[in-house]
Every structure is written in C-alpha cells, then in structure tokens.
C-alpha cells in the first residue's frame, strides 16, 4: 500500500473540514496506529513461535515445518491477490474504517506508483500488521498450539502465513524501486519474491490482473482463466447493492477522475 504523511495546514488550507484526503495523504493518527500494530504483531508472532517450539518438543515432526512454511508462503501470495482485488474494485475511501486506511492507499497507488518507495518501514508494513492482528489473537486465545498435534501443525502454518503477509508490502515496495539493493535484485531474480517485471503487468491500465503481490506465483494461472474477472462478475450479480458492471468497465482505469482533477 502507498501512504505518505503530509502537514496539517489548518482549517483555511488543504486540511479544511469535510475535505477529501489528497493522494497519498493519510488520516490523522494512522502512523502511530501502524507503529502499534507492528509492535503488537511482533509480540503475537513471538508468542506463537514459542508455542510452536513447545509443540515441536512434544510431538516432533520437525521435518514437516519447512513444508508447512512453503504452503503458508503460497497461501500468503493467494491472500494478497484476493485482498488486493477486493480493495481495488469494491468500496471507496468513504467506506467506514476500510476506506481511509486500506482502500484509499491501494487506489492512490495507481495514481502515484512510486509513492510507496518513499514510505518508511512503518508506512510500508503497518497496515498488513493491523490486518493480521484479529486472526492472530483468535489463534493465540483458542488454538492449543503447544498441547495438541493438530494445534501444533495449524499454529506452524498460521505463523508462517502471517509472516508472509507481513513481508508482502515490503516485497511490493522493492518491486517499485528503480534500483533495488543488490541482494534484493538477486532474490527477485530467483522468483522467490515479487519482481518489478512481473508486477509491471498489474500496472498496465485498467489494472485488472496480476493482483498477487507477495511473489506472484498464482498470477499467470489466474490470468489465464480470468479468475478475478469471473469472481467480480459473480459478486456483482449476487450481492445486493453492487453495481452490475465491472469496475474496469465503468472507469477504464483506476482513479481516472482523481487523476484528472
């Protein structure tokens, strides 16, 4: 996601009451909330890792952990695709909570794709941490990771899934750098994380394909079968209140009106 803090210039300037937030402008307090989200994510991840180690000591099957990690990484890529698809095509920045904190940054990203490269660590990764906290809390409170075999397997998979989600926006940011660090470029070349060449396909108008942004392994398959287009058509035909036309059919390209204004 692409966010950037701006100055509050007072009620007579750009920050007047009722004004729409500018491109890459974030709601007041968002950076602090994202920082708290990263800290809480770290605490919950540490607790789940400790519980997983207790489960490994009790049940063994350590050889299965790398398999679960690979499956979780692929699942994180899948989750990034559907989350990206939903935020790009449904709702708007006035949608309660999701609008200013999640939908708007994704839409703004198509107006200023390089904006994400100017974000600091908190701006880049905070929202993904916030999104993982509710399910992480549920697992910590209700899944017996350390005391049951199924809980141990699920806890290991879920921990790696959350770590994959956490890393997604960092990979996304690196894919927009003109000259990424040498080690990043090397890893991108292996296909283990999102590359610039792969992600550039999504940034071709009308921005309606290649939504997966962790590594992008699902993108060619989903594009071949028009999965996201078919999913959007199904949702719009079955969910009351949805506009019947695809977002790309109505707008052509994301943020055309905002960009023109």
Secondary structure in CASP SS format (residue, H / E / C, confidence):
PFRMAT SS
TARGET T0000
AUTHOR 0000-0000-0000
METHOD secondary structure of the structure
MODEL  1
X C 1.00
X C 1.00
X C 1.00
X E 1.00
X C 1.00
X C 1.00
X C 1.00
X C 1.00
X C 1.00
X C 1.00
X C 1.00
X C 1.00
X C 1.00
X C 1.00
X C 1.00
X C 1.00
X C 1.00
X C 1.00
X C 1.00
X C 1.00
X C 1.00
X C 1.00
X C 1.00
X C 1.00
X E 1.00
X C 1.00
X C 1.00
X C 1.00
X C 1.00
X H 1.00
X H 1.00
X H 1.00
X H 1.00
X H 1.00
X H 1.00
X H 1.00
X H 1.00
X H 1.00
X H 1.00
X H 1.00
X H 1.00
X H 1.00
X H 1.00
X H 1.00
X H 1.00
X H 1.00
X H 1.00
X H 1.00
X H 1.00
X H 1.00
X H 1.00
X H 1.00
X H 1.00
X H 1.00
X H 1.00
X H 1.00
X H 1.00
X H 1.00
X H 1.00
X C 1.00
X C 1.00
X C 1.00
X H 1.00
X H 1.00
X H 1.00
X H 1.00
X H 1.00
X H 1.00
X H 1.00
X H 1.00
X H 1.00
X H 1.00
X H 1.00
X H 1.00
X H 1.00
X H 1.00
X H 1.00
X H 1.00
X H 1.00
X H 1.00
X H 1.00
X H 1.00
X H 1.00
X H 1.00
X H 1.00
X H 1.00
X H 1.00
X H 1.00
X H 1.00
X C 1.00
X C 1.00
X C 1.00
X C 1.00
X C 1.00
X C 1.00
X C 1.00
X C 1.00
X H 1.00
X H 1.00
X H 1.00
X H 1.00
X H 1.00
X H 1.00
X H 1.00
X H 1.00
X H 1.00
X H 1.00
X H 1.00
X H 1.00
X H 1.00
X H 1.00
X C 1.00
X H 1.00
X H 1.00
X H 1.00
X H 1.00
X H 1.00
X H 1.00
X C 1.00
X C 1.00
X H 1.00
X H 1.00
X H 1.00
X H 1.00
X H 1.00
X H 1.00
X H 1.00
X H 1.00
X H 1.00
X H 1.00
X H 1.00
X H 1.00
X H 1.00
X H 1.00
X H 1.00
X H 1.00
X H 1.00
X H 1.00
X H 1.00
X H 1.00
X H 1.00
X H 1.00
X C 1.00
X C 1.00
X C 1.00
X C 1.00
X C 1.00
X C 1.00
X H 1.00
X H 1.00
X H 1.00
X H 1.00
X H 1.00
X H 1.00
X H 1.00
X H 1.00
X H 1.00
X H 1.00
X H 1.00
X H 1.00
X H 1.00
X H 1.00
X H 1.00
X H 1.00
X H 1.00
X H 1.00
X H 1.00
X H 1.00
X H 1.00
X H 1.00
X H 1.00
X H 1.00
X H 1.00
X H 1.00
X H 1.00
X C 1.00
X C 1.00
X C 1.00
X C 1.00
X C 1.00
X C 1.00
X H 1.00
X H 1.00
X H 1.00
X H 1.00
X H 1.00
X H 1.00
X H 1.00
X H 1.00
X H 1.00
X C 1.00
X C 1.00
X C 1.00
X C 1.00
X C 1.00
X H 1.00
X H 1.00
X H 1.00
X H 1.00
X H 1.00
X C 1.00
X C 1.00
X C 1.00
X C 1.00
X C 1.00
X C 1.00
X C 1.00
X C 1.00
X C 1.00
X C 1.00
X C 1.00
X C 1.00
X C 1.00
X C 1.00
X C 1.00
X C 1.00
X C 1.00
X C 1.00
X H 1.00
X H 1.00
X H 1.00
X H 1.00
X H 1.00
X H 1.00
X C 1.00
X C 1.00
X H 1.00
X H 1.00
X H 1.00
X H 1.00
X H 1.00
X H 1.00
X H 1.00
X H 1.00
X H 1.00
X H 1.00
X H 1.00
X H 1.00
X C 1.00
X C 1.00
X C 1.00
X C 1.00
X C 1.00
X C 1.00
X C 1.00
X C 1.00
X H 1.00
X H 1.00
X H 1.00
X H 1.00
X H 1.00
X C 1.00
X C 1.00
X C 1.00
X C 1.00
X H 1.00
X H 1.00
X H 1.00
X H 1.00
X H 1.00
X C 1.00
END
